[in-house]
């Protein structure tokens, strides 16, 4: 079928309900014929006198000016006769009724066979609706009839051609449905067209070698291109025999028509059917136009190669770091290195185009891997993602996505890996995204897909492999004073997720949501793609990782990222870190003189029972620890900082130096005594006795920042307009990181 959708209603196109919808032309009587191209009926036309018969659609169909349309119709004589031609005409109108046609266009008339068979291929027209056109009619015409003779028409169509979307080649050039005007023969070749075999429609381009060797056909008119943009060129090929080479090329020319360079790929298509063969490349600097060059490698003169549905398509700019030929399987398999199996290009499955990568495990029992052949450049601090589309064997399996960060010498700095399970996707394509932030010192990234210890013959398909900036990731780094961990989040809107959560995880597997500005980060409504947070309560000297999740419905139904392990250093002096978890700016360090003598009071009552020597004791759990911490400040500034931390009465977090045998604890502060160490009035040393009661982690969100001030905001934006141009929300102002 040569239209992607027929604008004519079914009853008008296939005549199954009679001739309603058609208006007879001059010298014509319409009837419902029992002859048919498809269905059970067709449009019959009887000649009143010798000459021409015709019929036109009664109602006009809507069209769009400037859009390309194709039309065709099949014809047959009810009694064999010679000298007849069939044709189809489209007339363009400005209104749905009334007025005269803006213009009309007809196909090249097809000579009808001296038989009662249907003519195939039918007469075909390809035309662009002219300016002002909003409606169209279709007319079918047969010439050369005698008085009373009858003919039939069926399978009548008008609609957009069944062409590739976004191709730079017009429909006739792509498939030669009207002529070979879009092609010219080059070295050692002649070009023609044939209706014997076609991939789409009725005609295909025929390239005939005049002798053995390189045979060339190319476009009659080059197409415009943009320097630096990526393009894919391809055609569907049917070679005369197997084992012959077929080269597809994109030739790049500057504005004066001078050849700049050519990007080629050599294929060996199998005979006996159609296969799609292509090439992709970036237009070089200075390029203005491109030519699609088809080069069969003929083994002998007279060999005929058929090509159909050729195209040049601009590859969408997605920011991908690998080219189209490596991301997809449309060109070949050269961009990947495989171990433990065999990689081929297959038409058995395809995610979006024609081919996919097919991976079949060998019998070695080793891991089957598919590794990017050439690492791609990266920038430290930027998140990058690997997102392959995968079809797995029809049972639950797992595979691993790996990102290897390489330094300038090619040595691996770090490997990020996530294991994916297909239990929810046993059939069809599934997508998984593994992301990480390029570490300091990284220069390039190498990605790998891994299937651990597959059974021999296990088959996987991959396609549309994305390696690009972005993805869900979190960068965790110590703050400048090594007392907290700063986290920068990105990719929160990946796949349209609406919520995110962030948890701190210790070696024992305990997860604790971080304290955010609206409370704990166990379910945060997504406001932008980026966010930032500081974990002021991160324990010292403890290996930590952070888990970031995004989701829409449930927390386990979205994307997942886990940071590399990070450990804050412990203090090796006698300084106790005193933090306000809600007001991180109110934090300080004080030198401990005396550790508390911890007391845990009993909760019990002894009741004497008549007639018993021993009482009955009713008890409950002991209270938390209480005690008095004695610290020293040396300067007035230190004393002021301690008072600032204590005066709110908020629950505080104490973090102890290493080797003291104490873990981080939340405390409620009771009475505080500030004592002079010296009776000399000018001596600023103070001894502080601080009454403590251990309590649970307080609820509530962060207020402010421990380090960022309005002076920092002012330094980055001279005016409020400048600030508004770099910040979408007040959270952006607070964190200094703009969401998107």
Residue pairs with C-beta under 8 A, 6 or more apart in sequence:
1 157
1 162
2 70
2 72
2 124
2 157
2 161
2 162
2 177
2 200
2 201
2 202
3 70
3 157
3 158
3 159
3 160
3 161
3 162
4 159
4 160
4 161
4 162
4 163
5 159
5 160
6 13
6 157
6 158
6 159
7 61
7 62
7 63
7 69
7 136
7 158
7 159
8 57
8 61
8 138
8 156
8 157
8 158
8 159
9 21
10 16
11 17
11 18
11 20
11 21
12 21
12 22
12 57
12 59
12 156
13 155
13 156
13 157
14 38
14 39
14 41
14 154
14 155
14 156
15 32
15 33
15 39
15 41
15 42
15 43
15 154
16 39
16 40
16 41
18 32
18 41
19 30
19 31
19 32
19 43
19 44
19 55
21 57
21 58
21 59
22 30
22 43
22 55
22 56
22 57
22 58
23 55
23 56
23 57
23 58
24 30
24 45
24 54
24 55
25 52
25 53
25 54
25 55
25 56
25 139
25 141
26 54
27 47
27 48
27 49
27 51
27 52
27 53
28 45
28 46
28 47
28 48
28 53
28 54
28 55
29 45
29 46
29 48
30 43
30 44
30 45
30 46
30 55
31 44
31 45
31 46
31 150
32 41
32 42
32 43
32 44
33 41
33 42
33 43
33 44
33 78
33 150
33 152
34 40
34 41
35 42
35 44
35 76
35 78
35 116
35 152
35 154
36 42
36 152
36 154
37 74
37 76
37 118
37 154
37 155
38 154
38 155
39 154
41 154
42 76
42 152
42 153
42 154
43 55
43 140
43 152
43 153
43 154
43 156
44 78
44 150
44 151
44 152
45 53
45 54
45 55
45 140
45 142
45 150
45 151
45 152
45 153
46 53
46 148
46 149
46 150
47 53
47 145
47 146
47 147
47 148
47 149
47 150
48 147
49 147
50 145
50 146
50 147
51 143
51 145
52 141
52 142
52 143
52 144
52 145
53 141
53 142
53 145
53 151
54 139
54 140
54 141
54 142
55 139
55 140
55 153
56 91
56 137
56 138
56 139
57 137
57 138
57 139
59 96
60 93
60 96
60 97
60 135
60 136
60 137
61 135
61 136
61 137
61 158
62 96
62 134
62 135
63 69
63 92
63 129
63 133
63 134
63 135
63 136
64 129
64 133
64 134
65 129
65 130
65 131
65 132
65 133
65 134
66 128
66 129
66 131
67 128
67 129
67 160
68 126
68 127
68 128
68 129
68 160
68 161
68 170
68 171
69 90
69 126
69 127
69 128
69 129
69 136
69 158
69 159
69 160
69 161
70 124
70 125
70 126
70 127
70 157
70 158
70 159
70 160
70 161
70 171
70 177
71 88
71 90
71 107
71 124
71 125
71 127
71 138
71 157
71 158
71 159
72 88
72 107
72 122
72 123
72 124
72 125
72 155
72 156
72 157
73 86
73 88
73 122
73 123
73 138
73 140
73 153
73 154
73 155
73 156
73 157
74 118
74 119
74 120
74 122
74 153
74 154
74 155
74 156
75 86
75 110
75 112
75 118
75 119
75 122
75 123
75 140
75 142
75 151
75 152
75 153
76 112
76 116
76 117
76 118
76 119
76 151
76 152
76 154
77 84
77 112
77 113
77 115
77 116
77 149
77 150
77 151
78 116
78 149
78 150
78 151
78 152
79 116
79 149
79 150
80 113
80 114
80 115
80 116
81 114
81 144
81 145
81 146
81 149
82 114
83 144
84 111
84 112
84 142
84 143
84 144
84 145
84 151
85 109
85 110
85 111
85 112
85 142
85 143
85 144
86 109
86 110
86 112
86 119
86 122
86 123
86 140
86 141
86 142
86 151
86 153
87 106
87 107
87 108
87 109
87 110
87 123
87 140
87 141
87 142
87 143
88 106
88 107
88 122
88 123
88 124
88 125
88 138
88 139
88 140
88 141
88 156
89 104
89 105
89 106
89 107
89 125
89 138
89 139
89 140
89 141
90 104
90 105
90 106
90 125
90 127
90 136
90 137
90 138
90 139
90 158
91 101
91 103
91 104
91 136
91 137
91 139
92 101
92 102
92 103
92 104
92 129
92 130
92 132
92 133
92 135
92 136
93 99
93 101
93 102
93 133
93 134
93 135
93 136
93 137
94 102
94 132
94 133
94 134
94 135
95 134
95 135
96 134
96 135
102 130
102 132
102 133
103 130
105 125
105 127
106 125
107 123
107 124
107 125
107 178
108 123
108 178
109 123
109 143
110 119
110 121
110 122
110 123
112 119
112 142
112 151
113 119
118 154
120 195
120 202
121 195
121 201
121 202
121 203
122 155
122 202
124 177
124 178
124 201
124 202
125 178
126 161
126 170
126 171
126 172
126 177
126 178
129 136
136 158
138 156
138 158
140 153
140 156
142 151
142 153
145 151
161 171
161 177
162 200
162 201
163 171
163 174
163 309
164 174
164 309
164 311
164 313
166 313
166 314
167 174
167 311
167 312
167 313
168 223
168 224
168 311
168 312
168 313
168 314
169 182
169 219
169 223
169 292
169 310
169 311
169 312
170 182
171 177
172 178
172 179
172 181
172 182
173 181
173 182
173 183
173 219
173 220
173 310
174 182
174 308
174 309
174 310
174 311
175 198
175 199
175 200
175 201
175 203
175 204
175 205
175 308
175 309
175 310
176 182
176 183
176 193
176 203
176 204
176 205
176 308
177 201
177 202
177 203
179 193
180 191
180 192
180 193
180 205
181 220
182 219
182 220
182 221
183 191
183 205
183 217
183 218
183 219
183 220
184 191
184 217
184 218
184 219
184 220
185 191
185 207
185 216
185 217
186 216
186 217
186 218
186 293
187 214
187 215
187 216
188 209
188 210
188 211
188 213
188 214
188 215
188 216
188 298
189 207
189 208
189 209
189 210
189 215
189 216
189 217
189 296
190 207
190 208
190 210
191 205
191 206
191 207
191 208
191 217
192 206
192 208
193 203
193 204
193 205
193 206
194 203
194 204
194 206
194 306
195 202
195 203
195 204
197 204
197 238
197 306
198 204
198 308
199 236
199 238
199 274
199 308
199 309
200 308
200 309
201 308
203 308
204 238
204 306
204 307
204 308
205 217
205 306
205 307
205 308
205 310
206 304
206 305
206 306
207 215
207 217
207 294
207 296
207 304
207 305
207 306
207 307
208 302
208 303
208 304
208 305
209 215
209 296
209 298
209 300
209 301
209 302
209 303
209 304
209 305
210 301
211 298
211 300
211 301
212 298
212 299
212 300
212 301
213 297
213 298
214 247
214 295
214 297
214 298
215 295
215 296
215 297
215 298
215 305
216 293
216 294
216 295
217 293
217 294
217 307
218 251
218 291
218 292
218 293
218 294
219 291
219 292
222 253
222 289
222 290
222 291
223 289
223 290
223 312
224 288
224 289
225 231
225 252
225 283
225 287
225 288
225 289
225 290
225 314
226 283
226 287
226 314
227 283
227 284
227 285
227 286
227 287
228 282
228 283
228 285
229 282
229 283
229 314
229 315
229 317
230 280
230 281
230 282
230 283
230 314
230 315
230 317
230 323
230 324
231 250
231 280
231 281
231 282
231 283
231 290
231 312
231 313
231 314
231 315
232 278
232 279
232 280
232 311
232 312
232 313
232 315
232 324
232 330
232 331
233 248
233 249
233 250
233 278
233 279
233 280
233 290
233 292
233 310
233 311
233 312
233 313
234 248
234 276
234 277
234 278
234 279
234 310
234 311
234 330
235 248
235 276
235 277
235 278
235 292
235 294
235 307
235 308
235 309
235 310
235 311
236 274
236 275
236 276
236 277
236 307
236 308
236 309
236 310
237 246
237 267
237 269
237 274
237 275
237 276
237 277
237 305
237 306
237 307
238 269
238 271
238 273
238 274
238 275
238 305
238 306
238 307
239 246
239 269
239 270
239 271
239 296
239 305
240 271
240 303
240 304
240 305
241 271
241 299
241 303
242 268
242 269
242 270
242 271
242 272
243 268
244 268
244 269
244 296
244 297
244 298
244 299
244 303
245 266
245 267
245 268
245 296
245 297
246 266
246 267
246 268
246 269
246 277
246 294
246 295
246 296
246 297
246 305
247 264
247 265
247 266
247 267
247 293
247 294
247 295
247 296
247 297
248 264
248 265
248 267
248 277
248 278
248 279
248 292
248 293
248 294
248 295
249 262
249 263
249 264
249 265
249 279
249 292
249 293
249 294
249 295
250 262
250 263
250 264
250 279
250 280
250 281
250 290
250 291
250 292
250 293
250 312
251 259
251 261
251 262
251 290
251 291
251 293
252 259
252 260
252 261
252 262
252 263
252 283
252 284
252 287
252 289
252 290
253 259
253 260
253 287
253 288
253 289
253 290
253 291
254 260
254 286
254 287
254 288
255 286
255 288
257 289
260 284
260 286
260 287
261 284
262 293
263 279
263 280
263 281
264 279
264 293
264 295
265 277
265 278
265 279
265 325
265 331
265 332
267 277
267 332
269 275
269 277
274 308
275 347
276 330
276 347
276 354
276 355
278 330
278 331
279 325
279 331
280 315
280 323
280 324
280 325
280 330
280 331
281 323
281 325
282 323
283 290
290 312
292 310
292 312
294 305
294 307
294 310
296 303
296 305
298 305
315 324
318 466
318 468
319 468
319 469
319 470
320 327
320 466
320 467
320 468
321 376
321 377
321 378
321 384
321 445
321 467
321 468
321 469
322 335
322 372
322 376
322 465
322 467
323 335
324 330
324 331
325 331
325 332
325 334
325 335
326 334
326 335
326 336
326 372
326 373
326 465
327 464
327 465
327 466
327 467
328 351
328 352
328 353
328 355
328 463
328 464
328 465
329 345
329 346
329 350
329 355
329 356
329 357
329 463
330 353
330 354
330 355
332 345
333 343
333 344
333 345
333 357
334 373
335 372
335 373
335 374
336 343
336 357
336 370
336 371
336 372
336 373
337 370
337 371
337 372
337 373
338 359
338 368
338 369
338 370
338 371
339 366
339 367
339 368
339 369
339 371
340 361
340 362
340 364
340 366
340 367
340 368
340 369
340 451
340 454
341 359
341 360
341 361
341 362
341 368
341 454
342 359
342 360
342 362
343 357
343 358
343 359
343 370
344 357
344 358
344 360
345 355
345 356
345 357
345 358
346 355
346 356
346 357
346 358
346 461
347 354
347 355
348 356
348 358
348 461
349 356
349 358
349 391
349 461
349 463
350 356
350 463
351 389
351 429
351 463
351 464
352 463
352 464
355 463
356 391
356 461
356 462
356 463
357 370
357 461
357 462
357 463
357 465
358 459
358 460
358 461
359 368
359 370
359 451
359 459
359 460
359 461
359 462
360 457
360 458
360 459
361 368
361 451
361 454
361 455
361 456
361 457
361 458
361 459
362 368
362 456
363 456
365 453
366 453
367 450
367 451
367 452
367 453
367 454
368 450
368 451
368 454
368 458
368 460
369 448
369 449
369 450
369 451
370 448
370 449
370 462
371 446
371 447
371 448
371 449
372 446
372 447
372 448
372 467
375 404
375 406
375 410
375 444
375 445
375 446
376 444
376 445
376 446
376 467
377 443
377 444
377 445
378 384
378 405
378 438
378 442
378 443
378 444
378 445
379 438
380 438
380 439
380 440
380 441
380 442
381 437
381 438
381 440
381 475
382 437
382 438
382 469
383 435
383 436
383 437
383 438
383 469
383 470
383 471
383 472
383 473
383 475
383 490
383 491
384 403
384 435
384 436
384 437
384 438
384 445
384 467
384 468
384 469
384 470
384 471
385 433
385 434
385 435
385 466
385 467
385 468
385 469
385 470
385 471
385 472
385 473
385 491
386 401
386 402
386 403
386 433
386 434
386 435
386 447
386 465
386 466
386 467
387 431
387 432
387 433
387 434
387 465
387 466
387 468
387 471
388 401
388 431
388 432
388 449
388 462
388 463
388 464
388 465
388 466
389 429
389 430
389 431
389 462
389 463
389 464
389 465
390 399
390 422
390 429
390 430
390 431
390 432
390 460
390 461
390 462
391 427
391 428
391 429
391 430
391 460
391 461
391 462
392 399
392 422
392 425
392 426
392 430
392 460
393 458
393 459
393 460
394 426
394 427
395 426
396 421
396 422
396 423
396 426
397 421
397 422
397 451
398 419
398 420
398 421
398 422
398 452
399 419
399 420
399 422
399 449
399 450
399 451
399 452
399 460
400 417
400 418
400 419
400 420
400 449
400 450
400 451
400 452
401 417
401 418
401 420
401 432
401 434
401 447
401 448
401 449
401 450
402 415
402 416
402 417
402 434
402 447
402 448
402 449
402 450
403 415
403 416
403 417
403 434
403 436
403 445
403 446
403 447
404 412
404 414
404 415
404 445
404 446
404 447
404 448
405 412
405 413
405 414
405 415
405 416
405 436
405 438
405 439
405 442
405 444
405 445
406 412
406 413
406 442
406 443
406 444
406 445
406 446
407 413
407 441
407 442
407 443
408 441
408 443
410 444
413 439
413 441
413 442
414 439
414 442
414 564
416 434
416 436
416 564
417 434
417 450
418 432
418 434
418 560
418 562
420 432
420 434
422 430
424 430
429 463
433 466
433 471
433 472
433 494
433 495
433 559
434 471
435 470
435 471
435 472
435 473
435 491
435 561
436 471
436 473
436 561
437 473
437 474
437 475
437 490
438 445
439 564
445 467
447 467
449 462
449 465
451 458
451 460
470 490
470 491
470 494
471 490
471 491
471 494
472 490
472 491
472 492
472 494
472 548
472 550
472 559
472 560
472 561
473 489
473 490
473 491
473 548
473 561
474 487
474 488
474 489
474 490
474 502
474 546
474 548
474 561
474 563
475 487
475 488
475 563
476 485
476 486
476 487
476 544
476 546
476 563
476 564
476 566
477 485
477 486
477 566
478 484
478 485
478 486
478 566
478 568
478 569
479 485
479 486
479 534
479 706
479 707
480 707
482 568
482 569
483 536
483 540
483 568
483 577
483 579
483 587
483 655
484 534
484 535
484 536
484 537
484 538
484 568
484 584
484 706
485 534
485 535
485 538
485 544
485 546
485 566
485 568
486 532
486 533
486 534
486 535
487 502
487 514
487 532
487 533
487 534
487 535
487 546
487 563
488 530
488 531
488 532
488 737
489 500
489 502
489 530
489 531
489 532
489 533
489 548
490 529
490 530
491 529
491 550
491 559
491 561
492 500
492 526
492 528
492 529
492 530
492 531
492 550
493 526
493 528
493 529
494 550
494 559
495 550
495 558
495 559
496 552
497 526
497 550
497 551
497 552
497 558
497 559
498 525
498 526
498 551
498 552
499 523
499 524
499 525
499 526
499 550
499 551
499 552
499 555
499 558
500 521
500 524
500 526
500 531
500 548
500 549
500 550
500 551
501 513
501 521
501 522
501 523
501 524
501 548
501 549
501 550
501 551
501 555
502 513
502 514
502 516
502 521
502 524
502 533
502 546
502 547
502 548
502 549
503 511
503 512
503 513
503 514
503 521
503 522
503 546
503 547
504 511
504 512
504 513
504 514
504 535
504 538
504 544
504 545
504 546
505 511
505 512
505 544
505 545
505 546
505 547
505 562
506 539
506 542
506 543
506 544
507 542
507 543
511 547
513 520
513 521
513 522
514 520
514 521
514 533
514 535
514 537
514 546
515 521
515 535
515 536
515 537
515 581
515 582
515 700
515 701
515 702
516 524
516 533
516 701
516 702
517 701
517 702
517 703
517 731
517 734
518 524
518 701
519 699
519 700
519 701
520 699
521 533
523 555
526 550
527 729
527 731
527 739
528 728
528 729
528 739
528 740
529 739
529 740
530 737
530 738
530 739
530 740
531 731
531 735
531 737
531 739
532 735
532 736
532 737
533 735
534 584
534 705
534 706
535 546
536 579
536 581
536 584
536 587
536 653
536 702
536 706
537 579
537 581
537 653
537 664
537 697
538 544
538 568
539 568
539 655
539 663
539 664
540 568
540 569
540 570
540 571
540 577
540 655
540 658
540 664
541 567
541 568
541 569
541 570
541 658
542 567
542 568
543 565
543 566
543 567
544 565
544 566
544 567
544 568
545 562
545 563
545 564
545 565
545 566
546 562
546 563
546 566
547 560
547 561
547 562
547 563
548 560
548 561
548 562
548 563
549 555
549 558
549 559
549 560
549 561
550 558
550 559
551 557
551 558
551 559
552 558
570 657
570 658
571 577
571 589
571 655
571 656
571 657
571 658
572 657
572 658
573 591
573 657
574 591
574 592
574 657
575 589
575 590
575 591
575 592
575 657
576 589
576 590
576 591
576 592
576 629
576 631
576 654
576 655
576 656
576 657
577 587
577 588
577 589
577 653
577 654
577 655
577 656
578 587
578 588
578 589
578 590
578 642
578 645
578 652
578 653
578 654
579 587
579 645
579 652
579 653
579 654
579 655
580 586
580 587
580 645
580 648
580 650
580 652
580 653
581 650
581 651
581 652
581 653
581 666
581 697
581 698
582 650
582 698
582 700
582 701
582 702
582 703
583 648
583 650
583 703
583 704
584 702
584 704
584 705
584 706
585 704
585 705
585 706
586 644
586 645
586 648
586 650
587 645
587 706
588 638
588 641
588 642
588 644
588 645
590 631
590 632
590 633
590 638
590 642
590 688
591 631
591 632
591 633
591 634
592 629
592 630
592 631
592 632
592 657
593 630
593 631
593 632
593 687
594 628
594 629
594 630
595 627
595 629
595 660
595 662
596 625
596 626
596 627
596 628
596 629
596 692
597 627
597 628
598 625
598 626
598 627
599 625
599 626
599 627
600 622
600 623
600 624
600 625
600 626
601 622
601 623
601 626
602 619
602 622
603 619
603 620
603 621
603 622
603 623
604 617
604 618
604 619
604 620
605 617
605 618
605 619
606 615
606 616
606 617
607 615
607 616
607 617
607 618
608 615
609 615
609 616
624 693
624 694
624 695
625 665
625 692
625 693
625 694
626 691
626 692
626 693
626 694
627 691
627 692
628 689
628 690
628 691
628 692
629 654
629 689
629 690
629 692
630 687
630 688
630 689
630 690
631 642
631 687
631 688
631 690
632 677
632 685
632 686
632 687
632 688
633 639
633 641
633 642
633 684
633 685
633 686
633 688
634 684
634 685
635 684
636 684
639 674
639 684
639 686
642 688
645 652
646 652
646 669
646 672
646 690
649 669
650 698
651 666
651 667
651 668
651 695
651 698
652 666
652 667
652 668
652 669
653 664
653 665
653 666
653 667
654 664
654 665
654 666
654 667
654 692
655 664
656 662
656 663
656 664
665 694
666 694
666 695
666 696
666 697
666 698
667 692
667 693
667 694
667 695
668 692
668 693
668 695
669 690
669 691
669 692
670 690
670 691
670 692
670 693
671 691
672 688
672 689
672 690
672 691
673 688
673 689
674 686
674 687
674 688
675 686
675 687
675 688
675 689
676 683
676 685
676 686
676 687
677 683
677 685
677 686
677 687
678 685
704 734
705 734
705 735
708 734
708 735
708 736
712 736
713 723
713 733
713 736
716 723
716 726
716 736
717 723
717 725
717 726
723 733
726 732
726 738
727 733
727 738
728 738
728 739
728 740
729 739
731 739
732 738
732 739
